[in-house]
Amino acid sequence: MTVPALTYPEAVVIGLLQGVTELFPVSSLGHSVLLPAAIGGSWARDLSLGADQSPYLAFLVAVHVATAAALVWFFRADWVRIVRGLFTSVRDRRIADPDQRLAWLLIAATVPVGVAGLLLEHTVRTTLGKPLPASVFLIVNGLLLAAVERIRRRTGERRVPVPAGPGATGVYVASSARAGVSAGHGDVESDHRLADLGWKQATAIGAAQILALLPGVSRSGVTIGAGLLRGLSHEDAARFAFLLATPVIAAAGVLKLPELAGPAGQGVAGPVLVGSVVAGLAAYVSLRFLTRYFETRTLNPFAIYCVVAGLAGVAWFGTH
């Protein structure tokens, strides 16, 4: 039996796909299942999550780590403040400023998906990591995004006071874009608004990431959607989603990196390296675009894309 391989063209295409779709609200896992199956031939054989001894899963781990590295670099100033806040909070045994509070909110919001991922990721991936289920869940993802935007329109985009516990900054979340604010100062203001989230709110937003274990459901999409329903603006919801994604993606990647040293990683070091570089660069460019996009625009275009692509997938894979 031929052992699945991994070629440089496959690595470049999937690396680019991962770097973009992990952050755009359209599901990286769903696209990583659907594209190889749609191309067929050696691509479907080499890039199958269920194939015996396939290096594909190990490759996806590597490009996820590259995406996490791009997230850390893009938000490096924020992470310096957040990590410093965590250390000073532990040292002083209190939560006294927005950076300290945001650090603990991110930790609290990460716990649910971390536990769910450890318990369910393998079962969900092996059971549902196939083209037809991924197509169905892509439709579901689009409908969820559209439903969130519809609810937002019905409730109105207004300034919403975010209830928070002791130690919050008391800043209100604004639904409009910040005008005339420098990028660095604006980033700090956004982080301070996020620090005003209540513990239950932050945990609920983070728990939404559990849905992204389903191939076709977007991590960033459901997290942004949950943030919008909790009163955040599109801009702040996207920012919180990207900050939340960093430890989750990085931890999942680091836990599975040893697989690259095993049989699945044999002979594919070159393609893995190239694909990771492409994924990291694509993720960085995507972040630059999306952080500006969500200052003034909504999830609706992504919702339409997901429904159309999902329906096309159901039509194609349901008859082949």
C-alpha positions as CSV (number, residue, x, y, z in Angstrom):
1,M,0.0,0.0,0.0
2,T,1.3,3.5,-0.9
3,V,2.0,5.6,2.1
4,P,0.4,9.1,1.7
5,A,3.1,11.8,1.1
6,L,3.1,15.6,1.2
7,T,4.3,17.6,-1.7
8,Y,5.5,21.2,-1.8
9,P,2.5,22.5,-3.9
10,E,0.2,20.8,-1.4
11,A,2.1,22.4,1.5
12,V,2.0,25.9,-0.1
13,V,-1.7,25.8,-0.9
14,I,-2.8,24.3,2.4
15,G,-0.5,26.7,4.3
16,L,-2.0,29.7,2.5
17,L,-5.5,28.2,3.1
18,Q,-4.8,27.7,6.8
19,G,-3.3,31.2,7.4
20,V,-6.4,32.9,5.9
21,T,-9.3,30.7,7.0
22,E,-8.1,30.3,10.6
23,L,-8.8,34.0,11.1
24,F,-11.5,34.7,8.6
25,P,-14.8,33.5,10.1
26,V,-15.1,30.6,7.5
27,S,-13.5,27.6,9.3
28,S,-10.0,26.5,8.6
29,L,-10.7,22.8,9.5
30,G,-13.7,22.7,7.2
31,H,-11.7,24.1,4.3
32,S,-8.8,21.8,5.1
33,V,-11.2,18.8,4.6
34,L,-13.1,20.1,1.6
35,L,-10.4,21.5,-0.7
36,P,-8.3,18.3,-1.0
37,A,-11.4,16.2,-1.4
38,A,-12.7,18.6,-4.1
39,I,-9.4,18.5,-6.0
40,G,-9.3,14.7,-5.7
41,G,-6.6,12.4,-6.9
42,S,-3.3,12.5,-5.0
43,W,-4.5,15.5,-3.1
44,A,-7.4,13.6,-1.6
45,R,-5.1,10.7,-0.8
46,D,-2.2,12.8,0.7
47,L,-4.4,15.3,2.5
48,S,-6.9,13.1,4.3
49,L,-7.3,13.4,8.1
50,G,-8.4,9.8,8.2
51,A,-5.7,8.2,6.1
52,D,-3.4,5.7,7.7
53,Q,0.1,7.1,8.4
54,S,-0.8,10.4,6.7
55,P,1.4,13.3,7.5
56,Y,-1.5,15.7,7.0
57,L,-2.5,16.0,10.6
58,A,1.1,16.6,11.7
59,F,1.4,19.2,8.9
60,L,-1.8,21.0,10.1
61,V,-0.3,21.1,13.6
62,A,2.8,22.9,12.3
63,V,0.8,25.5,10.4
64,H,-1.4,26.1,13.4
65,V,1.7,26.9,15.4
66,A,2.8,29.3,12.7
67,T,-0.6,31.0,12.8
68,A,-0.3,31.3,16.6
69,A,3.2,32.9,16.1
70,A,1.7,35.4,13.7
71,L,-1.0,36.3,16.2
72,V,1.5,36.8,19.0
73,W,3.7,39.0,16.8
74,F,0.7,41.1,15.5
75,F,-0.6,41.7,19.0
76,R,2.9,41.7,20.6
77,A,2.3,45.0,22.4
78,D,-1.0,43.7,23.9
79,W,0.6,40.5,25.0
80,V,3.5,42.3,26.7
81,R,0.9,44.2,28.7
82,I,-1.3,41.2,29.4
83,V,1.6,38.9,30.5
84,R,3.1,41.7,32.6
85,G,-0.4,42.2,34.1
86,L,-0.7,38.5,34.9
87,F,2.7,38.4,36.6
88,T,2.1,41.5,38.7
89,S,-1.3,40.2,39.6
90,V,0.1,36.9,40.9
91,R,2.9,38.8,42.7
92,D,0.6,41.2,44.4
93,R,-2.3,38.7,44.8
94,R,-4.9,41.1,43.5
95,I,-6.5,42.4,40.3
96,A,-6.0,46.1,40.4
97,D,-5.8,47.3,36.7
98,P,-7.3,46.5,33.3
99,D,-4.2,44.6,32.1
100,Q,-4.4,42.3,35.1
101,R,-8.1,41.8,34.7
102,L,-7.8,41.1,30.9
103,A,-5.2,38.5,31.6
104,W,-7.4,36.6,34.0
105,L,-10.4,37.0,31.7
106,L,-8.5,35.4,28.9
107,I,-7.5,32.5,31.1
108,A,-11.1,32.0,32.3
109,A,-12.4,32.1,28.8
110,T,-9.9,29.6,27.5
111,V,-10.6,26.9,30.1
112,P,-13.9,25.5,28.6
113,V,-12.5,25.0,25.1
114,G,-9.3,23.6,26.5
115,V,-11.1,20.9,28.4
116,A,-13.5,20.2,25.6
117,G,-10.6,19.9,23.1
118,L,-8.7,17.4,25.2
119,L,-11.8,15.2,25.6
120,L,-13.5,15.5,22.2
121,E,-11.1,16.7,19.5
122,H,-9.9,13.3,18.3
123,T,-13.5,11.7,18.3
124,V,-15.0,14.7,16.5
125,R,-12.2,14.9,13.9
126,T,-12.2,11.2,13.0
127,T,-16.0,10.9,13.0
128,L,-16.9,14.2,11.2
129,G,-13.7,15.2,9.4
130,K,-15.2,14.2,6.1
131,P,-16.4,16.3,3.2
132,L,-20.1,15.9,3.5
133,P,-20.4,16.7,7.3
134,A,-17.9,19.6,6.8
135,S,-20.1,21.0,4.1
136,V,-23.2,20.8,6.3
137,F,-21.4,22.5,9.2
138,L,-20.2,25.2,6.9
139,I,-23.8,26.0,6.1
140,V,-24.6,26.0,9.8
141,N,-21.7,28.4,10.4
142,G,-23.0,30.8,7.8
143,L,-26.5,30.6,9.3
144,L,-25.1,31.4,12.7
145,L,-23.2,34.4,11.5
146,A,-26.3,35.7,9.7
147,A,-28.5,35.1,12.7
148,V,-26.1,37.1,14.9
149,E,-26.1,40.1,12.6
150,R,-29.9,39.9,12.4
151,I,-30.2,40.0,16.1
152,R,-27.8,42.9,16.3
153,R,-29.9,44.9,13.8
154,R,-33.1,44.2,15.7
155,T,-31.6,45.2,19.1
156,G,-29.8,48.3,17.5
157,E,-26.1,49.2,17.7
158,R,-25.8,51.4,20.7
159,R,-23.5,52.1,23.5
160,V,-23.9,49.2,25.9
161,P,-22.6,49.3,29.5
162,V,-20.9,46.0,30.1
163,P,-21.6,44.8,33.6
164,A,-18.3,43.9,35.3
165,G,-17.1,42.9,38.7
166,P,-14.7,44.6,41.0
167,G,-11.5,45.8,39.4
168,A,-13.1,46.8,36.1
169,T,-12.3,50.1,34.5
170,G,-15.8,51.3,34.1
171,V,-15.4,52.1,30.4
172,Y,-18.4,51.6,28.1
173,V,-18.2,49.5,24.9
174,A,-18.8,51.6,21.8
175,S,-20.4,50.2,18.7
176,S,-19.0,52.8,16.4
177,A,-15.4,53.0,15.1
178,R,-13.0,55.1,17.0
179,A,-12.3,58.3,15.0
180,G,-9.1,60.2,15.3
181,V,-7.4,57.8,17.6
182,S,-3.8,56.6,17.0
183,A,-3.4,52.9,16.5
184,G,-1.4,52.3,19.7
185,H,-3.6,54.4,21.9
186,G,-6.7,52.8,20.3
187,D,-5.4,49.3,21.0
188,V,-5.0,50.2,24.7
189,E,-8.5,51.6,24.8
190,S,-9.9,48.5,23.2
191,D,-8.1,46.3,25.7
192,H,-9.5,48.4,28.5
193,R,-13.0,48.0,27.1
194,L,-12.5,44.2,26.9
195,A,-11.3,44.3,30.5
196,D,-14.8,45.6,31.4
197,L,-16.4,42.2,30.5
198,G,-17.9,40.3,33.4
199,W,-16.4,36.9,34.2
200,K,-19.5,35.1,33.0
201,Q,-19.6,37.1,29.8
202,A,-15.9,36.4,29.0
203,T,-16.3,32.7,29.8
204,A,-19.4,32.4,27.7
205,I,-17.6,34.0,24.7
206,G,-14.7,31.7,25.2
207,A,-16.9,28.6,25.5
208,A,-18.4,29.4,22.1
209,Q,-15.0,28.1,20.7
210,I,-16.1,24.6,21.5
211,L,-18.4,24.7,18.5
212,A,-15.3,25.1,16.3
213,L,-14.3,21.5,17.1
214,L,-16.9,20.7,14.4
215,P,-15.3,20.9,10.9
216,G,-17.0,23.7,9.1
217,V,-17.7,25.9,12.1
218,S,-15.3,28.8,12.5
219,R,-13.5,29.5,15.7
220,S,-13.2,33.2,15.0
221,G,-16.8,33.4,13.7
222,V,-18.5,31.9,16.7
223,T,-16.3,33.9,19.1
224,I,-17.0,37.2,17.3
225,G,-20.7,36.3,17.2
226,A,-20.8,35.5,20.9
227,G,-19.0,38.8,21.6
228,L,-21.5,40.7,19.6
229,L,-24.4,39.1,21.4
230,R,-22.8,40.1,24.7
231,G,-22.7,43.8,23.7
232,L,-19.3,44.2,22.1
233,S,-18.7,46.1,18.9
234,H,-17.6,44.3,15.8
235,E,-14.1,45.7,16.3
236,D,-13.8,44.7,20.0
237,A,-15.4,41.3,19.4
238,A,-12.9,40.5,16.7
239,R,-10.0,41.7,18.8
240,F,-11.1,39.5,21.8
241,A,-11.6,36.6,19.4
242,F,-8.1,36.9,18.1
243,L,-6.6,37.3,21.5
244,L,-8.5,34.2,22.7
245,A,-7.5,32.2,19.7
246,T,-3.8,32.7,20.4
247,P,-3.4,30.4,23.5
248,V,-5.9,27.9,22.2
249,I,-4.2,27.4,18.8
250,A,-0.7,27.5,20.3
251,A,-1.5,25.0,23.0
252,A,-3.1,22.6,20.6
253,G,-0.2,22.8,18.3
254,V,2.5,22.4,21.0
255,L,0.7,19.3,22.5
256,K,0.8,17.6,19.1
257,L,4.2,18.8,17.8
258,P,5.8,15.6,18.9
259,E,3.9,13.8,16.2
260,L,6.2,15.6,13.7
261,A,9.1,13.6,15.2
262,G,7.2,10.3,14.7
263,P,6.3,8.3,11.7
264,A,3.9,10.9,10.4
265,G,6.6,13.5,10.1
266,Q,9.2,11.4,8.4
267,G,10.4,12.8,5.1
268,V,8.2,15.9,5.1
269,A,10.3,18.4,6.9
270,G,10.8,20.6,3.9
271,P,7.1,20.9,2.9
272,V,6.2,21.4,6.6
273,L,8.7,24.3,6.9
274,V,7.5,25.9,3.7
275,G,3.9,25.5,4.5
276,S,4.4,26.9,8.0
277,V,6.1,30.0,6.6
278,V,3.3,30.6,4.1
279,A,0.7,30.1,6.8
280,G,2.4,32.6,9.2
281,L,2.7,35.2,6.5
282,A,-0.9,34.7,5.3
283,A,-2.2,34.9,8.9
284,Y,-0.3,38.2,9.5
285,V,-1.7,39.8,6.3
286,S,-5.2,38.5,7.2
287,L,-5.0,40.1,10.7
288,R,-4.0,43.4,9.2
289,F,-7.0,43.3,6.9
290,L,-9.6,42.0,9.4
291,T,-8.7,44.4,12.2
292,R,-9.5,47.2,9.8
293,Y,-12.4,45.5,8.2
294,F,-14.3,45.0,11.5
295,E,-14.0,48.7,12.4
296,T,-16.9,49.4,10.0
297,R,-18.2,46.2,8.5
298,T,-20.1,43.1,9.5
299,L,-20.1,39.3,9.3
300,N,-22.7,39.2,6.6
301,P,-20.4,38.6,3.6
302,F,-18.8,35.7,5.3
303,A,-22.2,34.3,6.2
304,I,-23.2,34.4,2.5
305,Y,-20.0,32.7,1.4
306,C,-20.3,29.9,4.0
307,V,-23.9,29.1,3.0
308,V,-23.1,29.1,-0.8
309,A,-19.9,27.1,-0.4
310,G,-21.6,24.6,2.0
311,L,-24.5,24.1,-0.4
312,A,-22.1,23.5,-3.2
313,G,-20.2,21.0,-1.1
314,V,-23.4,19.1,-0.2
315,A,-24.5,19.0,-3.8
316,W,-21.1,17.8,-5.0
317,F,-20.1,15.3,-2.2
318,G,-23.6,14.1,-1.7
319,T,-23.7,12.8,-5.3
320,H,-20.1,11.6,-5.7
